[in-house]
Amino acid sequence: MKKLLLLVLFSMGLIAANAQRGKKMITGYGGYAFQDRVEFSNAYGYVRDGGQWGVGLEFFFDETRTIDLTYTRMDTDLPLYSYSLGNQLNKGQEGLSVNYILIGISNYIPLHNSKIRPYGGLGIGVGILDGKDVDVSYTKFAWNVKLGVLIPASPKVAFKIQTQLQTAVNGVSTGFYVGTGGGGLGVSTYSSLYQFGFTGGLTFSF
């Protein structure tokens, strides 16, 4: 996973070095991600719904296609429950932050006689999940797909409306629960996190 993170950082450098001549856009995002249930061999849990924010940087390499780098963060809770009794196992330890660092491609579709531009894209990178109440952190492979629309307000300013699915593969673990005696759930097991949500953003071109 460290190699993947280094690859993402290296790709960031290549993008910056090779996109000096083209148009660039920076976007600040705010949005909402829906709750996702995660299943383990010895427990189940919910990554709660809530707000998320982020920033994205796009480099056009022709009139319609971009290479983009995106960071998003969500502060949420991950309550874990016993299959047998249904009781919460990690009261006071459920705080979780979910972070994505993704590099991807997007394609903007020109519309006849309209400045509005629908787009779609996909990306790969890392998902970083940090326990806020326990000293546990996982860095996992992540990917996303997105669909949206760019609505220009002026030659340099536009609005974005977007829906996306973000996934951290095997990113959630019962290791987020330490337990009163340490390792309260025994051997950690993993579950992939699927976060579907909507975002809006303000975009500046330069």
C-alpha positions as CSV (number, residue, x, y, z in Angstrom):
1,M,0.0,0.0,0.0
2,K,2.9,2.3,0.6
3,K,4.0,1.7,-3.0
4,L,0.5,2.7,-4.2
5,L,0.7,5.9,-2.2
6,L,4.1,6.7,-3.6
7,L,2.8,6.0,-7.1
8,V,-0.1,8.5,-6.5
9,L,2.4,11.1,-5.3
10,F,4.7,10.5,-8.2
11,S,1.8,10.8,-10.6
12,M,0.9,14.1,-9.0
13,G,4.4,15.4,-9.8
14,L,4.1,14.2,-13.4
15,I,0.8,15.9,-13.8
16,A,2.1,19.2,-12.5
17,A,5.2,19.0,-14.7
18,N,3.3,18.2,-17.9
19,A,0.3,20.4,-17.6
20,Q,1.8,23.8,-17.5
21,R,0.5,24.9,-20.9
22,G,-3.1,23.8,-20.7
23,K,-6.2,25.1,-18.9
24,K,-6.5,24.1,-15.2
25,M,-9.5,24.1,-12.8
26,I,-9.6,24.0,-9.0
27,T,-12.8,23.1,-7.2
28,G,-13.9,23.2,-3.6
29,Y,-16.5,20.6,-2.8
30,G,-19.2,20.1,-0.1
31,G,-21.7,17.2,-0.1
32,Y,-23.3,14.3,1.6
33,A,-22.6,10.5,1.7
34,F,-25.1,7.9,2.5
35,Q,-24.8,5.2,5.2
36,D,-23.2,1.9,4.3
37,R,-23.5,-1.4,6.2
38,V,-20.3,-3.4,6.5
39,E,-20.1,-7.1,7.3
40,F,-17.4,-9.0,9.1
41,S,-17.0,-12.6,10.2
42,N,-17.8,-11.9,13.8
43,A,-19.7,-8.5,13.8
44,Y,-21.4,-6.0,11.6
45,G,-21.5,-2.2,11.6
46,Y,-22.5,1.0,9.9
47,V,-20.4,3.8,8.5
48,R,-22.9,6.5,9.2
49,D,-24.1,9.0,6.7
50,G,-23.1,12.6,6.9
51,G,-21.3,15.6,5.3
52,Q,-18.1,15.5,3.4
53,W,-15.8,18.1,1.9
54,G,-12.9,18.1,-0.5
55,V,-10.8,19.8,-3.1
56,G,-10.0,18.8,-6.7
57,L,-7.4,20.0,-9.2
58,E,-7.9,19.2,-12.9
59,F,-5.5,19.6,-15.9
60,F,-6.9,19.7,-19.4
61,F,-4.8,17.8,-21.9
62,D,-7.2,18.5,-24.7
63,E,-10.5,20.4,-25.2
64,T,-12.6,17.8,-23.3
65,R,-10.5,15.5,-21.2
66,T,-8.7,16.1,-17.9
67,I,-6.4,14.4,-15.5
68,D,-7.6,15.2,-12.0
69,L,-6.4,14.9,-8.4
70,T,-9.0,14.8,-5.7
71,Y,-8.9,14.8,-1.9
72,T,-12.1,14.2,0.1
73,R,-12.7,13.8,3.9
74,M,-15.7,12.7,6.0
75,D,-15.9,12.6,9.8
76,T,-18.4,10.0,10.9
77,D,-19.1,7.1,13.2
78,L,-18.6,3.3,12.9
79,P,-20.7,1.5,15.5
80,L,-20.1,-2.2,15.6
81,Y,-22.6,-4.8,16.7
82,S,-22.6,-8.4,17.8
83,Y,-24.3,-10.9,15.4
84,S,-25.5,-13.0,18.4
85,L,-26.8,-10.4,20.8
86,G,-27.1,-7.3,18.6
87,N,-25.5,-5.1,21.3
88,Q,-23.0,-2.3,20.4
89,L,-19.5,-3.5,21.0
90,N,-17.6,-0.2,20.7
91,K,-19.5,2.5,22.6
92,G,-17.2,5.5,23.0
93,Q,-14.8,4.2,20.3
94,E,-16.9,4.6,17.2
95,G,-15.4,7.9,15.8
96,L,-14.0,7.5,12.3
97,S,-12.5,9.7,9.6
98,V,-12.6,8.6,6.0
99,N,-10.1,10.2,3.6
100,Y,-9.6,9.6,-0.1
101,I,-6.6,10.7,-2.3
102,L,-7.5,9.8,-5.9
103,I,-6.0,10.4,-9.3
104,G,-8.2,9.9,-12.3
105,I,-9.5,11.0,-15.7
106,S,-12.7,12.9,-16.7
107,N,-14.4,13.6,-20.0
108,Y,-16.5,16.7,-20.6
109,I,-19.2,16.4,-23.2
110,P,-19.9,19.5,-25.3
111,L,-23.6,20.3,-25.9
112,H,-24.8,22.1,-29.0
113,N,-25.6,25.8,-28.3
114,S,-25.0,25.4,-24.5
115,K,-22.2,26.2,-22.2
116,I,-23.3,23.5,-19.7
117,R,-21.1,20.5,-19.9
118,P,-22.0,17.1,-18.5
119,Y,-19.0,14.9,-17.5
120,G,-18.0,11.5,-16.2
121,G,-14.9,10.2,-14.7
122,L,-13.1,7.5,-12.7
123,G,-10.1,7.4,-10.5
124,I,-7.9,5.2,-8.4
125,G,-5.8,5.9,-5.3
126,V,-5.9,5.3,-1.6
127,G,-8.5,5.4,1.1
128,I,-7.2,6.3,4.6
129,L,-9.5,5.4,7.5
130,D,-8.5,6.7,10.9
131,G,-10.0,5.8,14.3
132,K,-10.7,9.0,16.2
133,D,-11.2,7.3,19.6
134,V,-8.7,4.5,19.2
135,D,-5.2,4.6,17.8
136,V,-5.9,2.6,14.6
137,S,-5.4,3.6,11.0
138,Y,-5.7,1.7,7.7
139,T,-4.5,2.7,4.2
140,K,-6.2,0.7,1.4
141,F,-6.6,0.7,-2.3
142,A,-9.5,2.9,-3.4
143,W,-11.4,3.8,-6.5
144,N,-14.3,6.0,-7.6
145,V,-16.7,6.8,-10.4
146,K,-18.5,10.0,-10.9
147,L,-21.1,11.8,-13.1
148,G,-21.9,15.4,-13.0
149,V,-22.5,18.7,-14.8
150,L,-20.4,21.8,-15.0
151,I,-22.4,25.1,-15.1
152,P,-20.4,28.1,-16.1
153,A,-21.2,31.4,-14.4
154,S,-18.5,33.4,-16.1
155,P,-15.4,32.6,-18.2
156,K,-13.4,31.9,-15.0
157,V,-16.1,30.7,-12.5
158,A,-18.5,27.7,-12.7
159,F,-20.6,25.5,-10.5
160,K,-20.4,21.7,-10.3
161,I,-23.2,19.3,-9.3
162,Q,-22.0,15.7,-9.0
163,T,-22.9,12.2,-7.9
164,Q,-20.2,9.7,-7.1
165,L,-19.4,6.3,-5.7
166,Q,-16.2,6.0,-3.6
167,T,-14.9,2.6,-2.4
168,A,-12.1,1.7,-0.1
169,V,-11.3,-2.0,-0.8
170,N,-11.2,-3.9,2.5
171,G,-10.9,-0.6,4.2
172,V,-13.0,-1.2,7.3
173,S,-11.9,-3.5,10.0
174,T,-13.0,-4.8,13.3
175,G,-9.6,-3.6,14.5
176,F,-11.3,-0.3,15.1
177,Y,-12.7,-1.9,18.2
178,V,-10.0,-2.4,20.9
179,G,-12.2,-3.7,23.7
180,T,-11.7,-3.6,27.4
181,G,-9.0,-6.2,27.3
182,G,-7.5,-5.2,24.0
183,G,-8.4,-6.8,20.7
184,G,-12.0,-7.2,21.8
185,L,-13.1,-9.0,18.7
186,G,-10.2,-11.2,18.3
187,V,-8.5,-11.4,14.9
188,S,-9.4,-8.4,12.7
189,T,-11.5,-9.1,9.6
190,Y,-12.1,-6.6,6.8
191,S,-15.0,-5.3,4.7
192,S,-15.0,-3.0,1.7
193,L,-16.6,0.4,2.1
194,Y,-19.0,1.7,-0.5
195,Q,-20.0,5.4,-0.2
196,F,-22.6,6.8,-2.6
197,G,-23.2,10.5,-2.3
198,F,-23.8,13.9,-3.9
199,T,-21.6,17.0,-4.0
200,G,-21.7,20.5,-5.2
201,G,-18.7,22.7,-5.8
202,L,-17.4,26.1,-6.9
203,T,-14.8,25.9,-9.7
204,F,-12.2,28.4,-10.7
205,S,-10.4,28.2,-14.1
206,F,-6.9,29.5,-14.6
